[in-house]
Structure formats: structure tokens, C-alpha cells
Amino acid sequence: MDNFDNFSSSEKAEATELQRLIAIEQQKAQFQAQVHTFTDVCWDKCVDSPGSKLDYRTETCLVSCVERFIDTTLTITNRFTQMVQKGTH
């Protein structure tokens, strides 16, 4: 956290709240970027030619692709969490 020694307590509270809001917005942006990435990857992998409806094969491929992407993201996140926890103990 930044050095707020010269701030009044209300300014410190405002600065802390602003940092919290910025962190939340950064998390939202990261989530949107992930959604955009797996949309691009799965669309390119699964959709041959867009039509008015998804056929069974395309729908199954999209569901499987997104599930694999989510599983992979969770695995990586859990691994980093474990690494951080081991580093702090």
C-alpha cells in the first residue's frame, strides 16, 4: 500500500477506498479479458460457418471448450494460490 503518513484520517480512508474500487475494477477487466479470450479461442475452434442456430456438434464443442478453459484457469489459479501460501508460511 502507498505511504499515507501525510494524509488526515479521512483522506487516508478515501485513498484506501479508492484503491479498493480500483482493485475491483481491475478484477472486472481481467474477467472480461478472460471471457473475450475464451470466446475467441472457442469460436475459432468450434464454429465452421455461423448460421441461425447452432448444430449439436458446434454446441457440444463450445460447451466443452469453455469448460476446459474454466477448468484450466481454476487449476492455474489454485496452483498460484498454493505457491503464494507456501511462500508466506
N, C-alpha and C positions, 0 to 999 in steps of 0.2 A: 504494500500500500504506500501511497505517496506520503511525504512528510507534511503534516498539517499543524506543526508546532505554532506557527504564527497566526493561526485562524482562531476565531472565537468558537465557542462550543456549538452555536447554531450554524456557523459556516462549516465546521467540521461535519456536522450531521448532514447538511446539504450536500457537501462534497462526497460523503460516503454514500448517500442515497443516489447521487448522480452516477457514481461508479457502479453501484448495483444495477441501475437501469441500463447503463451501457453494457454491462456483462450480459444481461438478459437479452438485449437486442443483438449482441454478438452471437449468442446461442441460437436465437431465431434465424439469423443469417446463415449460420453453419448448417442448421437443419434444412433450410430452403436449398442451400447448395447441394446437400446430400440428395434431397428429393430430385433436384434437377439432374444430378449426375446419374442416378439410377433410372430416371425416366429416359434419358438419352441412351444409356447403355442397353436397357431392356427393349426400348423401341427399335433400335438398330438390330438387335439380336433376333427379335421375335416377329416384327411386323414386315411382311413382304410387300404388300400393297394395301393401303388403307381403303376400307370400304365403309358402308353404312352400319355394319355390325362386325363384331369380332367373331371369327370362327372358333371352334372348340380348341384347335391346336394353338392358335395365337393367344387365346385367353389363358390356356394352361401354361404356355411358355412365359407369358408376362407374370403370372402369379408365381411361378417357380423362380423366375429371375429376381423378382422383388424379394421373395422370401430368402433366397440365397444372399442377396445383398444385405438384408437386415441381419441375418444370422452372422455374416462375416463382420459387419460393423459392430455388433454386440460382442463377438469374440475378441476383436481388437480392443474395444473399449474395456472389456473385463481384464484383458492382459495388461493394458496400461495401468489400470487401477491397481492390479496386483503389484506391478513394478513400483508404483508410487508408494503403496503401503509398505512394501519391503524396504524402500529407501528411507522411510520415516521412522521405522522401528529400530 
